[in-house]
Amino acid sequence: MKPKELIKKWVETFNEGNADKISDFYHHDAINHQVSNKPVVGKKAIREMFEHEFNQAEMTCIIENIFEDKDWGILEWKDPLGLRGCGFFKIDNGKIIFQRGYWDKLSFLRMHKLPIPRE
């Protein structure tokens, strides 16, 4: 599956809010690094991250653009509340091996009325 196709299916699954199903898109040793958080390493840890996030807030990803360059896919997205971001997906043998995402965590926390960490 080409990166663009995989990302479309990933977004559909993300919008279902099913951590088990979305973790199937990842290699067993994948890295998911949302830059506002520490990198999450391994399919099991990525599943746990999504489970926590899906339980924390109702999230919807709306595709604005998907770009593809060899084994990389780039997703520009928005959500119904006005948050915007982008994600970079490196695909290896039909699975995500590396993902990096950029979005405004403070805006996300405020929109969902979640506590703001005080570090």
Secondary structure, DSSP 8 states (H G I E B T S, - for coil): --HHHHHHHHHHHHHHT-HHHHHTTEEEEEEEEETTS--EESHHHHHHHHHHHHHH-----EEEEEEEETTEEEEEEE-TTS-EEEEEEEEETTEEEEEEEEE-HHHHHHHTT------
